[in-house]
């Protein structure tokens, strides 16, 4: 999934950094600033929801797109109650992801890129 998202976003003109899991994403986030984080909800160790909560502590205005095919109800509920968080159920069409990326108001700080984990 990471590779496909990277290819899709790069083909759309975005700079992309990828992480293998939430811990890796947190390590990357500390020295860098991102415009948007895209994360799966279901991951080994820390979930995407836990990652989102941690990143919000570091940068409350950071937008996040959570995706999942397994825990759709939980993802939808969390996104609906969390500032600048959107949920996308798998499977999804590439155009649907790009529409969400394009419609997300991005912060003025940060890299002109996206992070997918």
N, C-alpha and C positions, 0 to 999 in steps of 0.2 A: 504494500500500500504506500509506504514512504516513497519508493522509487517512482511509482505512478504519479503521485501528487507532485513530486519534484519536477518531473518531466512536463506535466500539465502546466504548472505555475511558471516554470522557466520559459516554456513556449509562449506563454502569455506576457512575457517581459518582466517577470519578477525575479529578484534575487532570493535564493532559497538556501536555508541551512536545515539539515535534518539531524534528528537525534534518535538513538536506538530505543530509548525509554525515557521515562520522566526524570530520572536522576541525571541522565546525560543532558536533557533539555535544561534543567536547572543550572548545571555547570556552565552551559553555553550562555544562559541568560544573564548570569552575574556580570561578565565583562562586556557583553553586547546589549544593545537595545533593539527590540524588534517592533515592527509596525503591527503585526498580527501573529498569533500563535494558532496553529491547527493541530489538534490532538485527538487521538482515539480515546474513547471513554474507558474501554477495557484494555488494560495493559498489565503485564506482570509487575508485581511490587506496587508502586503508587499508581492509582487510577488517574485518568485524565481529569476527573473532577477534583481530585486532591491536588494535582498539578496546577489546575486553574486557580484554586484557592491560594496556593503558595505564590504563584505569579502575581495574583491580585494584591497580595501584601507588599510586594516589591514595586509594583506599578499598577495602581488602581484603575487607570484609564486604558490599559492595554486590552484591545479587543481579542476575543478568543472564539474560535469555531471548533466545537466538539462534534465528533462523528462517532457513530456506533451502529452496529447491526444487532447487537445482543441485548443491550440495556436501553432500549429506546424510551420507555416510559420515564425512567430515572433521568436520562439525559435531557429529555424535553422539560421535565419539571425543574431540574437544576438550572437550565438555561433561562427558563421563563422567570426565575426568581433571582437571577444573578446579573449584575450590571455588566453591560457590553459583552454578553455571552450569547452565542447562537448555536443551535443544535441542528445537525443534518443527519438524517437516518440513512444507513447503508441498506441496500445499494443505491447509489445516486449517479446521475448522469454528470459527466465532466462540466457541461454547460451550467448545471445547477450550482456546482461548487464555485465556478468562476463568477456567476451572478452574485453569489453571497460575498465573495471576496471584493468584487467591484463596488458593491453597495455598502460595504462596511466603512464608516467614517474612521480614517486612520489618524493616530496622534501625530503631531508635528515633529516630535522627536523620533529617533529610531532609524534603523536601516530601512531603505526602500526594499524590504524583503519580507519573506514569510518564513516561519519555522514550522515544520511538520514533525510530529513525533508519533 
